[in-house]
């Protein structure tokens, strides 16, 4: 599975690590993606979402119903 947030679309950043001797090697910065399960009262079931910690706070603020409506409007299957 890709390290990508379903709500914000955040994905890994790529760059170089530079050592003390100035040798450069490739690396990536992964977002903090968590799998969360939310109860969707309108459908009477749980939905499982892969979200960054910032997106989890967004769900807490807006509510799961509004977030699911946003994802479905975008064309994402849930």
KOLLUMSE-589320 format. One record per residue: x, y, z of N, C-alpha, C, O, CB in turn; residue in three letters. Coordinates in pm, whole numbers, padded with zeros to 5 digits. Glycine has a CB too. Example, Ala and Ser with C-alpha at 12.3 -4.5 7.8 and 13.67 -1.06 7.14 Angstrom:
! residues 2
n.east = 01319&n.north = -00569&n.up = 00780&ca.east = 01230&ca.north = -00450&ca.up = 00780&c.east = 01320&c.north = -00330&c.up = 00780&o.east = 01424&o.north = -00332&o.up = 00846&cb.east = 01131&cb.north = -00447&cb.up = 00905&residuo = ALA .
n.east = 01285&n.north = -00225&n.up = 00708&ca.east = 01367&ca.north = -00106&ca.up = 00714&c.east = 01290&c.north = 00003&c.up = 00787&o.east = 01341&o.north = 00114&o.up = 00804&cb.east = 01408&cb.north = -00060&cb.up = 00572&residuo = SER .
This chain:
! residues 78
n.east = 00083&n.north = -00118&n.up = 00000&ca.east = 00000&ca.north = 00000&ca.up = 00000&c.east = 00088&c.north = 00125&c.up = 00000&o.east = 00195&o.north = 00127&o.up = 00060&cb.east = -00095&cb.north = 00000&cb.up = 00121&residuo = UNK .
n.east = 00041&n.north = 00225&n.up = -00067&ca.east = 00119&ca.north = 00347&ca.up = -00073&c.east = 00100&c.north = 00428&c.up = 00055&o.east = -00005&o.north = 00421&o.up = 00118&cb.east = 00080&cb.north = 00431&cb.up = -00197&residuo = UNK .
n.east = 00201&n.north = 00503&n.up = 00092&ca.east = 00194&ca.north = 00589&ca.up = 00210&c.east = 00131&c.north = 00720&c.up = 00167&o.east = 00199&o.north = 00820&o.up = 00150&cb.east = 00337&cb.north = 00612&cb.up = 00274&residuo = UNK .
n.east = 00000&n.north = 00718&n.up = 00150&ca.east = -00072&ca.north = 00834&ca.up = 00099&c.east = -00199&c.north = 00854&c.up = 00182&o.east = -00269&o.north = 00758&o.up = 00212&cb.east = -00106&cb.north = 00818&cb.up = -00051&residuo = UNK .
n.east = -00227&n.north = 00977&n.up = 00218&ca.east = -00345&ca.north = 01009&ca.up = 00297&c.east = -00466&c.north = 01019&c.up = 00204&o.east = -00459&o.north = 01084&o.up = 00100&cb.east = -00325&cb.north = 01142&cb.up = 00375&residuo = UNK .
n.east = -00575&n.north = 00954&n.up = 00241&ca.east = -00695&ca.north = 00957&ca.up = 00158&c.east = -00763&c.north = 01094&c.up = 00159&o.east = -00828&o.north = 01130&o.up = 00062&cb.east = -00792&cb.north = 00852&cb.up = 00204&residuo = UNK .
n.east = -00749&n.north = 01168&n.up = 00267&ca.east = -00818&ca.north = 01297&ca.up = 00278&c.east = -00736&c.north = 01413&c.up = 00224&o.east = -00784&o.north = 01491&o.up = 00142&cb.east = -00855&cb.north = 01324&cb.up = 00423&residuo = UNK .
n.east = -00611&n.north = 01424&n.up = 00269&ca.east = -00529&ca.north = 01539&ca.up = 00229&c.east = -00445&c.north = 01512&c.up = 00104&o.east = -00400&o.north = 01606&o.up = 00039&cb.east = -00439&cb.north = 01579&cb.up = 00343&residuo = UNK .
n.east = -00424&n.north = 01385&n.up = 00071&ca.east = -00343&ca.north = 01350&ca.up = -00045&c.east = -00193&c.north = 01358&c.up = -00019&o.east = -00113&o.north = 01349&o.up = -00112&cb.east = -00378&cb.north = 01440&cb.up = -00160&residuo = UNK .
n.east = -00157&n.north = 01376&n.up = 00106&ca.east = -00015&ca.north = 01388&ca.up = 00141&c.east = 00058&c.north = 01257&c.up = 00110&o.east = 00008&o.north = 01149&o.up = 00139&cb.east = 00001&cb.north = 01425&cb.up = 00289&residuo = UNK .
n.east = 00178&n.north = 01269&n.up = 00052&ca.east = 00256&ca.north = 01152&ca.up = 00012&c.east = 00403&c.north = 01175&c.up = 00045&o.east = 00440&o.north = 01285&o.up = 00086&cb.east = 00239&cb.north = 01122&cb.up = -00139&residuo = UNK .
n.east = 00488&n.north = 01072&n.up = 00029&ca.east = 00628&ca.north = 01089&ca.up = 00069&c.east = 00700&c.north = 01197&c.up = -00009&o.east = 00671&o.north = 01221&o.up = -00127&cb.east = 00701&cb.north = 00959&cb.up = 00052&residuo = UNK .
n.east = 00794&n.north = 01263&n.up = 00059&ca.east = 00884&ca.north = 01357&ca.up = -00006&c.east = 01018&c.north = 01289&c.up = -00028&o.east = 01059&o.north = 01205&o.up = 00053&cb.east = 00900&cb.north = 01487&cb.up = 00078&residuo = UNK .
n.east = 01086&n.north = 01323&n.up = -00134&ca.east = 01213&ca.north = 01259&ca.up = -00168&c.east = 01325&c.north = 01361&c.up = -00167&o.east = 01304&o.north = 01479&o.up = -00195&cb.east = 01206&cb.north = 01190&cb.up = -00306&residuo = UNK .
n.east = 01444&n.north = 01314&n.up = -00133&ca.east = 01559&ca.north = 01403&ca.up = -00129&c.east = 01685&c.north = 01324&c.up = -00103&o.east = 01693&o.north = 01205&o.up = -00134&cb.east = 01541&cb.north = 01510&cb.up = -00023&residuo = UNK .
n.east = 01783&n.north = 01390&n.up = -00047&ca.east = 01914&ca.north = 01329&ca.up = -00022&c.east = 01952&c.north = 01345&c.up = 00124&o.east = 01925&o.north = 01448&o.up = 00186&cb.east = 02021&cb.north = 01391&cb.up = -00112&residuo = UNK .
n.east = 02014&n.north = 01242&n.up = 00178&ca.east = 02082&ca.north = 01252&ca.up = 00307&c.east = 02226&c.north = 01291&c.up = 00278&o.east = 02289&o.north = 01234&o.up = 00189&cb.east = 02073&cb.north = 01118&cb.up = 00389&residuo = UNK .
n.east = 02278&n.north = 01385&n.up = 00352&ca.east = 02416&ca.north = 01429&ca.up = 00332&c.east = 02494&c.north = 01395&c.up = 00459&o.east = 02463&o.north = 01445&o.up = 00567&cb.east = 02424&cb.north = 01583&cb.up = 00299&residuo = UNK .
n.east = 02595&n.north = 01308&n.up = 00445&ca.east = 02675&ca.north = 01265&ca.up = 00559&c.east = 02780&c.north = 01370&c.up = 00594&o.east = 02792&o.north = 01473&o.up = 00528&cb.east = 02743&cb.north = 01130&cb.up = 00529&residuo = UNK .
n.east = 02856&n.north = 01340&n.up = 00699&ca.east = 02962&ca.north = 01431&ca.up = 00741&c.east = 03068&c.north = 01447&c.up = 00631&o.east = 03126&o.north = 01554&o.up = 00615&cb.east = 03027&cb.north = 01379&cb.up = 00870&residuo = UNK .
n.east = 03092&n.north = 01338&n.up = 00555&ca.east = 03189&ca.north = 01343&ca.up = 00446&c.east = 03128&c.north = 01398&c.up = 00317&o.east = 03193&o.north = 01402&o.up = 00213&cb.east = 03247&cb.north = 01204&cb.up = 00420&residuo = UNK .
n.east = 03004&n.north = 01440&n.up = 00326&ca.east = 02930&ca.north = 01501&ca.up = 00215&c.east = 02891&c.north = 01401&c.up = 00106&o.east = 02867&o.north = 01439&o.up = -00009&cb.east = 03013&cb.north = 01612&cb.up = 00154&residuo = UNK .
n.east = 02884&n.north = 01273&n.up = 00142&ca.east = 02834&ca.north = 01170&ca.up = 00050&c.east = 02682&c.north = 01179&c.up = 00052&o.east = 02621&o.north = 01182&o.up = 00159&cb.east = 02883&cb.north = 01026&cb.up = 00090&residuo = UNK .
n.east = 02622&n.north = 01184&n.up = -00065&ca.east = 02477&ca.north = 01198&ca.up = -00074&c.east = 02412&c.north = 01066&c.up = -00110&o.east = 02453&o.north = 01000&o.up = -00206&cb.east = 02439&cb.north = 01306&cb.up = -00176&residuo = UNK .
n.east = 02312&n.north = 01028&n.up = -00033&ca.east = 02236&ca.north = 00907&ca.up = -00061&c.east = 02088&c.north = 00942&c.up = -00063&o.east = 02044&o.north = 01033&o.up = 00007&cb.east = 02264&cb.north = 00797&cb.up = 00045&residuo = UNK .
n.east = 02012&n.north = 00871&n.up = -00145&ca.east = 01869&ca.north = 00898&ca.up = -00158&c.east = 01795&c.north = 00855&c.up = -00032&o.east = 01830&o.north = 00755&o.up = 00031&cb.east = 01812&cb.north = 00827&cb.up = -00282&residuo = UNK .
n.east = 01693&n.north = 00929&n.up = 00002&ca.east = 01606&ca.north = 00893&ca.up = 00112&c.east = 01466&c.north = 00948&c.up = 00088&o.east = 01444&o.north = 01026&o.up = -00005&cb.east = 01662&cb.north = 00944&cb.up = 00245&residuo = UNK .
n.east = 01373&n.north = 00908&n.up = 00172&ca.east = 01237&ca.north = 00960&ca.up = 00161&c.east = 01183&c.north = 00993&c.up = 00298&o.east = 01217&o.north = 00929&o.up = 00397&cb.east = 01145&cb.north = 00860&cb.up = 00090&residuo = UNK .
n.east = 01098&n.north = 01095&n.up = 00302&ca.east = 01031&ca.north = 01137&ca.up = 00424&c.east = 00886&c.north = 01091&c.up = 00413&o.east = 00808&o.north = 01147&o.up = 00336&cb.east = 01041&cb.north = 01292&cb.up = 00446&residuo = UNK .
n.east = 00851&n.north = 00989&n.up = 00491&ca.east = 00715&ca.north = 00936&ca.up = 00487&c.east = 00622&c.north = 01018&c.up = 00576&o.east = 00662&o.north = 01059&o.up = 00685&cb.east = 00714&cb.north = 00788&cb.up = 00530&residuo = UNK .
n.east = 00499&n.north = 01043&n.up = 00531&ca.east = 00402&ca.north = 01108&ca.up = 00618&c.east = 00357&c.north = 01010&c.up = 00727&o.east = 00367&o.north = 00889&o.up = 00710&cb.east = 00279&cb.north = 01160&cb.up = 00537&residuo = UNK .
n.east = 00308&n.north = 01063&n.up = 00836&ca.east = 00263&ca.north = 00980&ca.up = 00947&c.east = 00121&c.north = 00930&c.up = 00918&o.east = 00023&o.north = 00989&o.up = 00964&cb.east = 00267&cb.north = 01060&cb.up = 01082&residuo = UNK .
n.east = 00111&n.north = 00823&n.up = 00841&ca.east = -00018&ca.north = 00768&ca.up = 00798&c.east = -00063&c.north = 00661&c.up = 00897&o.east = 00011&o.north = 00567&o.up = 00927&cb.east = -00009&cb.north = 00710&cb.up = 00654&residuo = UNK .
n.east = -00185&n.north = 00676&n.up = 00946&ca.east = -00245&ca.north = 00582&ca.up = 01040&c.east = -00372&c.north = 00525&c.up = 00978&o.east = -00440&o.north = 00593&o.up = 00901&cb.east = -00276&cb.north = 00650&cb.up = 01176&residuo = UNK .
n.east = -00403&n.north = 00400&n.up = 01010&ca.east = -00529&ca.north = 00341&ca.up = 00967&c.east = -00629&c.north = 00358&c.up = 01081&o.east = -00606&o.north = 00311&o.up = 01193&cb.east = -00512&cb.north = 00189&cb.up = 00929&residuo = UNK .
n.east = -00739&n.north = 00424&n.up = 01052&ca.east = -00842&ca.north = 00449&ca.up = 01154&c.east = -00974&c.north = 00392&c.up = 01108&o.east = -01004&o.north = 00392&o.up = 00988&cb.east = -00855&cb.north = 00600&cb.up = 01185&residuo = UNK .
n.east = -01053&n.north = 00343&n.up = 01202&ca.east = -01184&ca.north = 00288&ca.up = 01173&c.east = -01287&c.north = 00380&c.up = 01237&o.east = -01282&o.north = 00406&o.up = 01357&cb.east = -01198&cb.north = 00141&cb.up = 01225&residuo = UNK .
n.east = -01380&n.north = 00429&n.up = 01156&ca.east = -01484&ca.north = 00521&ca.up = 01204&c.east = -01622&c.north = 00459&c.up = 01184&o.east = -01647&o.north = 00390&o.up = 01085&cb.east = -01475&cb.north = 00658&cb.up = 01130&residuo = UNK .
n.east = -01710&n.north = 00484&n.up = 01280&ca.east = -01849&ca.north = 00439&ca.up = 01268&c.east = -01926&c.north = 00541&c.up = 01186&o.east = -01927&o.north = 00659&o.up = 01218&cb.east = -01914&cb.north = 00419&cb.up = 01409&residuo = UNK .
n.east = -01991&n.north = 00493&n.up = 01079&ca.east = -02070&ca.north = 00579&ca.up = 00991&c.east = -02217&c.north = 00553&c.up = 01023&o.east = -02274&o.north = 00456&o.up = 00974&cb.east = -02038&cb.north = 00551&cb.up = 00838&residuo = UNK .
n.east = -02280&n.north = 00639&n.up = 01104&ca.east = -02417&ca.north = 00612&ca.up = 01151&c.east = -02520&c.north = 00607&c.up = 01039&o.east = -02616&o.north = 00530&o.up = 01047&cb.east = -02459&cb.north = 00717&cb.up = 01250&residuo = UNK .
n.east = -02502&n.north = 00687&n.up = 00933&ca.east = -02602&ca.north = 00690&ca.up = 00827&c.east = -02611&c.north = 00557&c.up = 00752&o.east = -02717&o.north = 00522&o.up = 00699&cb.east = -02569&cb.north = 00801&cb.up = 00729&residuo = UNK .
n.east = -02500&n.north = 00482&n.up = 00747&ca.east = -02499&ca.north = 00353&ca.up = 00678&c.east = -02497&c.north = 00235&c.up = 00774&o.east = -02510&o.north = 00120&o.up = 00732&cb.east = -02380&cb.north = 00345&cb.up = 00585&residuo = UNK .
n.east = -02482&n.north = 00264&n.up = 00902&ca.east = -02481&ca.north = 00158&ca.up = 01002&c.east = -02363&c.north = 00063&c.up = 00988&o.east = -02377&o.north = -00058&o.up = 01010&cb.east = -02608&cb.north = 00080&cb.up = 00994&residuo = UNK .
n.east = -02246&n.north = 00116&n.up = 00952&ca.east = -02128&ca.north = 00032&ca.up = 00935&c.east = -02002&c.north = 00112&c.up = 00966&o.east = -02006&o.north = 00234&o.up = 00979&cb.east = -02121&cb.north = -00025&cb.up = 00791&residuo = UNK .
n.east = -01891&n.north = 00041&n.up = 00978&ca.east = -01762&ca.north = 00103&ca.up = 00997&c.east = -01697&c.north = 00128&c.up = 00863&o.east = -01717&o.north = 00051&o.up = 00768&cb.east = -01672&cb.north = 00017&cb.up = 01087&residuo = UNK .
n.east = -01618&n.north = 00236&n.up = 00853&ca.east = -01534&ca.north = 00261&ca.up = 00736&c.east = -01391&c.north = 00271&c.up = 00785&o.east = -01363&o.north = 00328&o.up = 00890&cb.east = -01579&cb.north = 00392&cb.up = 00659&residuo = UNK .
n.east = -01301&n.north = 00217&n.up = 00706&ca.east = -01159&ca.north = 00217&ca.up = 00741&c.east = -01088&c.north = 00316&c.up = 00648&o.east = -01096&o.north = 00303&o.up = 00526&cb.east = -01096&cb.north = 00073&cb.up = 00729&residuo = UNK .
n.east = -01020&n.north = 00414&n.up = 00706&ca.east = -00952&ca.north = 00517&ca.up = 00629&c.east = -00804&c.north = 00521&c.up = 00665&o.east = -00767&o.north = 00500&o.up = 00780&cb.east = -01017&cb.north = 00654&cb.up = 00652&residuo = UNK .
n.east = -00719&n.north = 00548&n.up = 00565&ca.east = -00576&ca.north = 00569&ca.up = 00587&c.east = -00552&c.north = 00720&c.up = 00588&o.east = -00557&o.north = 00786&o.up = 00484&cb.east = -00488&cb.north = 00498&cb.up = 00476&residuo = UNK .
n.east = -00527&n.north = 00774&n.up = 00708&ca.east = -00520&ca.north = 00919&ca.up = 00726&c.east = -00391&c.north = 00959&c.up = 00795&o.east = -00336&o.north = 00884&o.up = 00875&cb.east = -00640&cb.north = 00969&cb.up = 00807&residuo = UNK .
n.east = -00343&n.north = 01080&n.up = 00761&ca.east = -00233&ca.north = 01137&ca.up = 00838&c.east = -00289&c.north = 01189&c.up = 00970&o.east = -00410&o.north = 01203&o.up = 00986&cb.east = -00162&cb.north = 01251&cb.up = 00758&residuo = UNK .
n.east = -00201&n.north = 01217&n.up = 01063&ca.east = -00246&ca.north = 01264&ca.up = 01193&c.east = -00318&c.north = 01398&c.up = 01182&o.east = -00410&o.north = 01426&o.up = 01258&cb.east = -00129&cb.north = 01275&cb.up = 01290&residuo = UNK .
n.east = -00276&n.north = 01482&n.up = 01088&ca.east = -00345&ca.north = 01610&ca.up = 01065&c.east = -00487&c.north = 01586&c.up = 01013&o.east = -00580&o.north = 01656&o.up = 01053&cb.east = -00265&cb.north = 01697&cb.up = 00965&residuo = UNK .
n.east = -00503&n.north = 01487&n.up = 00925&ca.east = -00636&ca.north = 01456&ca.up = 00871&c.east = -00727&c.north = 01396&c.up = 00979&o.east = -00848&o.north = 01416&o.up = 00974&cb.east = -00624&cb.north = 01358&cb.up = 00753&residuo = UNK .
n.east = -00669&n.north = 01324&n.up = 01075&ca.east = -00749&ca.north = 01271&ca.up = 01186&c.east = -00809&c.north = 01386&c.up = 01266&o.east = -00924&o.north = 01380&o.up = 01308&cb.east = -00662&cb.north = 01180&cb.up = 01278&residuo = UNK .
n.east = -00730&n.north = 01492&n.up = 01287&ca.east = -00781&ca.north = 01610&ca.up = 01357&c.east = -00891&c.north = 01678&c.up = 01275&o.east = -00987&o.north = 01731&o.up = 01331&cb.east = -00666&cb.north = 01710&cb.up = 01386&residuo = UNK .
n.east = -00876&n.north = 01677&n.up = 01141&ca.east = -00977&ca.north = 01735&ca.up = 01054&c.east = -01109&c.north = 01658&c.up = 01066&o.east = -01216&o.north = 01718&o.up = 01070&cb.east = -00929&cb.north = 01736&cb.up = 00908&residuo = UNK .
n.east = -01100&n.north = 01525&n.up = 01071&ca.east = -01221&ca.north = 01443&ca.up = 01088&c.east = -01285&c.north = 01472&c.up = 01222&o.east = -01408&o.north = 01479&o.up = 01231&cb.east = -01187&cb.north = 01292&cb.up = 01076&residuo = UNK .
n.east = -01206&n.north = 01489&n.up = 01327&ca.east = -01261&ca.north = 01521&ca.up = 01459&c.east = -01333&c.north = 01655&c.up = 01458&o.east = -01433&o.north = 01673&o.up = 01528&cb.east = -01149&cb.north = 01522&cb.up = 01564&residuo = UNK .
n.east = -01281&n.north = 01750&n.up = 01379&ca.east = -01339&ca.north = 01884&ca.up = 01375&c.east = -01464&c.north = 01888&c.up = 01288&o.east = -01566&o.north = 01942&o.up = 01330&cb.east = -01237&cb.north = 01985&cb.up = 01324&residuo = UNK .
n.east = -01457&n.north = 01832&n.up = 01166&ca.east = -01568&ca.north = 01840&ca.up = 01071&c.east = -01675&c.north = 01733&c.up = 01093&o.east = -01794&o.north = 01757&o.up = 01071&cb.east = -01516&cb.north = 01829&cb.up = 00931&residuo = UNK .
n.east = -01632&n.north = 01615&n.up = 01136&ca.east = -01723&ca.north = 01502&ca.up = 01152&c.east = -01705&c.north = 01404&c.up = 01038&o.east = -01670&o.north = 01443&o.up = 00926&cb.east = -01869&cb.north = 01550&cb.up = 01158&residuo = UNK .
n.east = -01727&n.north = 01276&n.up = 01066&ca.east = -01702&ca.north = 01171&ca.up = 00968&c.east = -01798&c.north = 01178&c.up = 00850&o.east = -01760&o.north = 01146&o.up = 00738&cb.east = -01711&cb.north = 01034&cb.up = 01034&residuo = UNK .
n.east = -01922&n.north = 01220&n.up = 00874&ca.east = -02021&ca.north = 01228&ca.up = 00765&c.east = -01976&c.north = 01328&c.up = 00658&o.east = -01985&o.north = 01299&o.up = 00539&cb.east = -02159&cb.north = 01268&cb.up = 00821&residuo = UNK .
n.east = -01929&n.north = 01445&n.up = 00701&ca.east = -01885&ca.north = 01548&ca.up = 00606&c.east = -01761&c.north = 01503&c.up = 00531&o.east = -01747&o.north = 01530&o.up = 00412&cb.east = -01858&cb.north = 01680&cb.up = 00679&residuo = UNK .
n.east = -01670&n.north = 01435&n.up = 00600&ca.east = -01546&ca.north = 01389&ca.up = 00536&c.east = -01576&c.north = 01283&c.up = 00432&o.east = -01520&o.north = 01286&o.up = 00322&cb.east = -01448&cb.north = 01335&cb.up = 00641&residuo = UNK .
n.east = -01663&n.north = 01188&n.up = 00465&ca.east = -01701&ca.north = 01083&ca.up = 00369&c.east = -01771&c.north = 01143&c.up = 00249&o.east = -01749&o.north = 01098&o.up = 00136&cb.east = -01791&cb.north = 00977&cb.up = 00436&residuo = UNK .
n.east = -01855&n.north = 01244&n.up = 00270&ca.east = -01921&ca.north = 01311&ca.up = 00157&c.east = -01818&c.north = 01378&c.up = 00066&o.east = -01833&o.north = 01374&o.up = -00056&cb.east = -02022&cb.north = 01415&cb.up = 00208&residuo = UNK .
n.east = -01715&n.north = 01438&n.up = 00125&ca.east = -01608&ca.north = 01501&ca.up = 00046&c.east = -01533&c.north = 01398&c.up = -00036&o.east = -01505&o.north = 01421&o.up = -00154&cb.east = -01512&cb.north = 01575&cb.up = 00138&residuo = UNK .
n.east = -01499&n.north = 01284&n.up = 00026&ca.east = -01426&ca.north = 01179&ca.up = -00045&c.east = -01508&c.north = 01121&c.up = -00159&o.east = -01456&o.north = 01094&o.up = -00267&cb.east = -01385&cb.north = 01068&cb.up = 00052&residuo = UNK .
n.east = -01638&n.north = 01101&n.up = -00136&ca.east = -01724&ca.north = 01046&ca.up = -00241&c.east = -01743&c.north = 01145&c.up = -00356&o.east = -01753&o.north = 01105&o.up = -00471&cb.east = -01860&cb.north = 01006&cb.up = -00183&residuo = UNK .
n.east = -01749&n.north = 01274&n.up = -00323&ca.east = -01761&ca.north = 01376&ca.up = -00429&c.east = -01638&c.north = 01377&c.up = -00516&o.east = -01646&o.north = 01410&o.up = -00635&cb.east = -01784&cb.north = 01515&cb.up = -00368&residuo = UNK .
n.east = -01524&n.north = 01342&n.up = -00460&ca.east = -01399&ca.north = 01333&ca.up = -00532&c.east = -01392&c.north = 01207&c.up = -00619&o.east = -01306&o.north = 01195&o.up = -00706&cb.east = -01283&cb.north = 01336&cb.up = -00434&residuo = UNK .
n.east = -01484&n.north = 01113&n.up = -00595&ca.east = -01488&ca.north = 00990&ca.up = -00674&c.east = -01418&c.north = 00872&c.up = -00611&o.east = -01394&o.north = 00771&o.up = -00678&cb.east = -01429&cb.north = 01014&cb.up = -00805&residuo = UNK .
n.east = -01385&n.north = 00883&n.up = -00482&ca.east = -01315&ca.north = 00775&ca.up = -00414&c.east = -01415&c.north = 00675&c.up = -00357&o.east = -01518&o.north = 00713&o.up = -00301&cb.east = -01225&cb.north = 00831&cb.up = -00301&residuo = UNK .
n.east = -01383&n.north = 00547&n.up = -00372&ca.east = -01471&ca.north = 00443&ca.up = -00318&c.east = -01441&c.north = 00422&c.up = -00171&o.east = -01325&o.north = 00413&o.up = -00131&cb.east = -01454&cb.north = 00311&cb.up = -00397&residuo = UNK .
n.east = -01547&n.north = 00413&n.up = -00091&ca.east = -01529&ca.north = 00390&ca.up = 00054&c.east = -01618&c.north = 00274&c.up = 00096&o.east = -01619&o.north = 00237&o.up = 00213&cb.east = -01563&cb.north = 00519&cb.up = 00137&residuo = UNK .
